[in-house]
Amino acid sequence: MKKGHQVTMKEIAKKLGVSVSTISRALKDSPELHPETKRKIVEMAKEMNYQPNLLAQSLRISRTKTLGVIVPEITSHFFASCISGIQDHANKRGYNVMICQSNESIDQEIANIKTLVASQVDALLISLSRETNHYEHLYELYSREIPFVLFDRVHEEIPVSKVTFNDAGGAYQVTHHLLEMGCRNIVYVSGPEDLYISKKRKEGYLKALTEYGIKENPEFIKISDLTEDGNIRVAQEILQMNPKPDAVFCMIDPVAVDVLTYWKSKGIKVPEEFALAGFTNNPTSAVVEPPLTTVSQPGYEMGKLAVSHLLDQLDGLASDDPISIVLDTTLVPRKSSQKTI
């Protein structure tokens, strides 16, 4: 163990194979626990030189009744829906919410966390930026025993609760739909490969292809940085491909809308030349021409579940042990994918 490292209850729990809440109750001499269980935990705490995190304890005792929320973009319809769900249900339980946006920057994400912690929020809800490819700032929060829940864009390995969508299932639905439309050469336009949702949606795309006996072709997987310039670059690359694709599935709707807009400016017809689909069901997807096939995600419900679980943990109504909440998605077929078989 590193010199100066402060042992946490989570580390004791891992060593003994019990929950953090059990460790906490034992160290508070709770009468609910068996005396032998308490003895083992207390002995292990002494052996590991555990020292209570007095700052964290004082913050829990003197609650500010304020939560911190960090999202990549406040202006995004999806994240605005999440925030609405978070605020509504936090307010119902007597909590206020401080909202920060990372603007898809890991540096800003780290700065946001520091600001919110310095403001003594009781806990955090975080959706990671597209640049986030290292996670020391999250592990620091974890080691300091500051409660937080990750939602939508998460880091799988850190042992905190997470609220996600069935991204692989949604991507499978849309790819399967394109295959049913007769498409066989389907391009998947991914975001940065470190993003959880990039990996999961690729997983669903490949599963659908495999069921149709179609082998993965690395040339049919394009990477965008999710900026307008990056999306247009991908749209141009697709037009140069040989063999020519017959369908394109974009990881999120804004990418698909940029691709569609560029192609229309070049006289490319959708769905006649390319079927096109997105993911997220942004309001824009229904009003572009042709309307965009997509996958609906209930952002409000995600925000509601994420904050409800976090507050249940804070109020002792749920275990501190991490859980994974996975929400279903729904395919929304529209004209952009209606190719003639």
C-alpha positions in Angstrom: 0.0 0.0 0.0 1.3 3.5 -0.9 2.8 5.6 1.9 0.3 8.1 3.1 -2.7 6.2 1.5 -5.8 6.5 3.6 -7.6 3.2 3.8 -11.3 3.4 3.1 -14.3 1.3 4.2 -14.6 0.1 0.6 -11.2 -1.5 0.8 -12.0 -3.2 4.1 -15.3 -4.5 2.6 -13.5 -5.9 -0.5 -10.9 -7.6 1.8 -13.7 -9.3 3.8 -16.2 -9.9 1.0 -19.0 -8.0 2.7 -20.9 -4.8 1.8 -19.7 -1.3 2.7 -22.9 -0.8 4.7 -22.0 -3.8 6.8 -18.5 -2.3 7.5 -20.1 1.0 8.4 -22.6 -0.6 10.8 -19.9 -2.7 12.5 -17.6 0.3 13.1 -20.6 2.2 14.6 -21.2 -0.9 16.9 -24.6 -1.5 15.5 -26.7 -4.0 17.5 -28.1 -5.4 14.2 -24.9 -7.3 13.4 -23.7 -10.5 14.9 -21.0 -9.9 17.5 -18.5 -12.2 15.7 -19.1 -10.3 12.4 -18.4 -7.0 14.2 -15.2 -8.5 15.8 -13.8 -9.6 12.5 -14.5 -6.2 10.9 -13.0 -4.2 13.8 -9.9 -6.4 13.8 -9.4 -6.0 10.1 -9.9 -2.2 10.3 -7.1 -2.1 13.0 -4.9 -4.4 10.9 -5.3 -2.2 7.9 -4.8 1.0 10.0 -8.2 2.4 9.0 -8.8 6.0 10.1 -12.3 7.4 9.8 -12.6 10.1 7.1 -13.7 12.8 9.5 -14.2 15.4 6.7 -16.5 13.0 4.8 -18.4 12.2 8.0 -18.9 15.8 9.0 -20.2 16.6 5.5 -22.7 13.7 5.8 -23.8 14.9 9.2 -24.1 18.6 8.2 -25.9 18.1 4.9 -26.2 21.0 2.5 -29.2 19.3 0.8 -27.5 20.1 -2.5 -26.5 17.8 -5.3 -24.0 18.4 -8.1 -24.8 17.4 -11.7 -22.2 17.3 -14.5 -23.3 16.7 -18.1 -21.5 17.1 -21.4 -24.0 19.6 -22.9 -26.8 21.4 -21.2 -28.2 22.4 -24.6 -28.6 18.8 -25.8 -32.2 17.7 -25.8 -31.3 14.4 -24.2 -29.3 15.8 -21.4 -31.8 18.6 -20.8 -34.4 15.8 -20.3 -32.1 14.0 -17.8 -31.6 17.3 -15.9 -35.3 17.8 -15.8 -35.8 14.4 -14.3 -33.0 15.0 -11.8 -34.3 18.4 -10.7 -37.9 17.4 -10.4 -37.2 14.4 -8.2 -34.5 16.0 -6.2 -36.7 19.0 -5.4 -39.5 16.6 -4.3 -37.1 15.2 -1.7 -36.0 18.6 -0.5 -32.7 18.8 -2.4 -31.4 21.6 -4.6 -29.3 20.9 -7.7 -26.1 22.7 -9.0 -25.6 22.0 -12.7 -22.3 22.2 -14.6 -21.5 21.3 -18.2 -18.1 19.9 -19.3 -18.6 21.1 -22.9 -17.2 17.6 -23.8 -13.8 18.5 -22.2 -12.1 16.3 -19.7 -10.3 19.3 -18.2 -13.6 21.1 -17.7 -15.1 17.9 -16.2 -12.3 17.7 -13.6 -12.6 21.4 -12.9 -16.4 21.0 -12.4 -15.9 18.2 -9.9 -13.4 20.3 -7.9 -15.8 23.3 -7.9 -18.8 21.2 -6.8 -16.9 19.4 -4.1 -15.5 22.7 -2.8 -19.1 23.9 -2.7 -19.8 21.0 -0.3 -22.5 19.3 -2.4 -23.8 16.1 -0.6 -23.2 13.9 -3.7 -22.7 14.0 -7.5 -24.4 12.7 -10.6 -21.9 12.6 -13.6 -22.1 11.8 -17.3 -18.7 11.7 -18.8 -17.4 13.9 -21.6 -16.4 12.5 -25.0 -12.8 13.3 -24.2 -12.7 11.3 -20.9 -10.3 8.5 -21.5 -8.6 8.4 -18.1 -10.4 8.3 -14.8 -8.1 9.3 -11.9 -10.5 12.1 -11.0 -13.3 9.6 -10.5 -11.1 7.2 -8.4 -10.1 10.2 -6.3 -13.8 10.9 -5.5 -14.3 7.2 -4.7 -11.2 7.1 -2.4 -12.5 10.2 -0.6 -15.8 8.4 0.0 -17.8 11.2 -1.8 -21.0 9.6 -3.1 -21.6 9.7 -6.8 -23.6 7.9 -9.5 -22.6 7.7 -13.1 -25.3 7.9 -15.8 -25.5 7.4 -19.6 -21.8 7.8 -20.3 -20.1 5.7 -17.6 -16.8 4.1 -16.7 -17.5 0.4 -16.2 -14.7 -0.5 -13.9 -15.2 2.0 -11.0 -17.4 0.3 -8.3 -20.2 2.9 -8.0 -23.8 2.7 -9.1 -24.5 3.4 -12.8 -27.7 4.1 -14.8 -27.4 3.3 -18.5 -29.6 2.4 -21.4 -29.5 -1.0 -23.2 -27.3 0.6 -25.8 -26.3 -2.7 -27.3 -29.9 -3.7 -27.6 -30.9 -0.5 -29.2 -28.1 -0.7 -31.8 -29.1 -4.3 -32.5 -32.7 -3.1 -33.1 -31.8 -0.5 -35.6 -29.2 -2.7 -37.4 -31.7 -5.5 -37.6 -34.3 -3.1 -39.0 -31.9 -2.1 -41.7 -31.1 -5.7 -42.5 -34.9 -6.4 -42.8 -35.1 -3.5 -45.3 -32.7 -5.5 -47.5 -29.5 -3.7 -46.6 -26.3 -5.8 -46.4 -23.4 -3.3 -46.5 -24.1 -1.3 -43.4 -21.6 1.3 -42.1 -21.5 2.1 -38.4 -20.4 5.6 -37.6 -19.0 5.5 -34.0 -17.9 8.3 -31.7 -14.6 8.2 -29.8 -13.8 4.5 -29.1 -13.2 5.1 -25.4 -16.8 6.1 -24.9 -19.0 3.5 -23.2 -21.9 4.1 -25.6 -19.6 3.8 -28.7 -18.5 0.4 -27.6 -21.9 -0.8 -26.6 -23.6 0.4 -29.8 -20.9 -1.2 -31.9 -21.5 -4.5 -30.0 -25.2 -4.4 -30.9 -24.5 -3.6 -34.5 -22.1 -6.5 -34.8 -24.5 -8.9 -33.1 -27.2 -8.2 -35.7 -24.7 -8.6 -38.6 -23.5 -11.9 -37.2 -27.1 -13.2 -37.0 -27.4 -12.5 -40.7 -24.1 -14.3 -41.5 -22.3 -11.0 -42.3 -18.7 -10.8 -41.2 -17.3 -7.7 -39.5 -15.6 -5.4 -42.0 -13.3 -2.9 -40.3 -13.6 -0.5 -43.3 -17.4 -0.3 -42.6 -16.7 1.2 -39.1 -16.0 4.9 -39.2 -15.0 7.1 -36.3 -16.1 10.7 -35.8 -15.1 13.1 -33.1 -18.8 14.0 -33.0 -18.1 17.6 -34.2 -19.8 18.9 -37.3 -16.5 18.9 -39.2 -15.8 15.4 -38.1 -19.3 14.2 -39.1 -19.0 15.8 -42.6 -15.5 14.2 -43.0 -17.1 10.8 -42.4 -20.0 11.6 -44.8 -17.4 12.4 -47.5 -15.5 9.2 -46.8 -18.6 7.0 -47.1 -19.2 8.4 -50.6 -15.7 7.3 -51.6 -16.1 3.7 -50.4 -15.9 0.7 -52.7 -17.9 -1.4 -52.4 -20.5 1.2 -51.9 -22.6 0.9 -48.7 -26.4 0.7 -48.9 -27.0 1.9 -45.3 -25.4 4.0 -42.6 -26.2 3.7 -38.8 -24.9 6.7 -36.8 -24.2 6.4 -33.1 -26.2 9.5 -32.3 -28.8 11.6 -34.2 -26.7 14.8 -34.5 -24.2 12.8 -36.6 -26.9 11.4 -38.8 -28.4 14.9 -39.3 -25.0 16.3 -40.3 -24.4 13.4 -42.7 -27.9 13.8 -44.2 -27.5 17.6 -44.6 -24.1 17.2 -46.4 -25.4 14.5 -48.7 -28.5 16.5 -49.7 -26.2 19.4 -50.6 -24.4 17.0 -53.0 -27.7 15.7 -54.5 -27.5 12.3 -52.7 -30.9 10.8 -52.2 -32.0 9.2 -48.9 -33.2 6.4 -48.6 -32.9 5.7 -52.3 -29.1 5.6 -52.4 -28.4 5.1 -48.7 -30.7 4.1 -45.9 -29.8 6.2 -42.8 -30.5 5.8 -39.1 -29.5 7.5 -35.9 -29.9 7.0 -32.1 -31.4 9.2 -29.3 -34.6 10.5 -31.0 -33.7 14.2 -30.8 -36.6 16.5 -31.8 -34.6 17.4 -35.0 -34.8 13.8 -36.2 -38.5 14.0 -36.7 -38.5 17.3 -38.7 -35.6 16.7 -41.2 -36.5 15.5 -44.6 -36.7 12.6 -44.8 -37.5 12.0 -41.2 -34.8 10.0 -39.5 -35.2 6.4 -38.2 -33.8 6.4 -34.7 -33.9 4.9 -31.2 -35.9 6.5 -28.4 -34.2 6.9 -25.0 -36.3 8.2 -22.0 -33.9 10.8 -20.7 -36.3 12.1 -18.0 -36.7 8.6 -16.7 -32.9 8.1 -16.6 -32.5 11.3 -14.6 -35.3 10.3 -12.2 -33.8 6.9 -11.5 -30.3 8.1 -11.1 -31.2 10.8 -8.6 -33.7 8.6 -6.7 -31.1 5.9 -6.2 -28.4 8.4 -5.1 -30.7 9.9 -2.6 -31.8 6.5 -1.3 -28.1 5.8 -0.6 -27.6 9.1 1.1 -30.7 8.7 3.2 -29.9 5.1 4.2 -32.8 3.6 2.2 -30.5 1.7 -0.1 -27.2 -0.2 0.4 -24.0 1.6 -0.5 -23.1 -1.4 -2.6 -23.1 -0.4 -6.3 -25.9 -1.5 -8.6 -26.4 -1.2 -12.3 -29.8 0.1 -13.6 -30.4 -0.6 -17.3 -33.3 1.1 -19.2 -34.8 -0.2 -22.3 -34.9 1.6 -25.6 -37.5 1.7 -28.5 -36.9 1.6 -32.2 -38.6 4.5 -34.1 -38.7 3.6 -37.8 -39.2 6.5 -40.2 -38.8 7.3 -43.9 -35.0 7.6 -43.9 -34.6 3.8 -43.8 -37.5 2.7 -45.9 -35.6 1.2 -48.8 -37.4 -1.0 -51.3 -36.4 -4.6 -51.0 
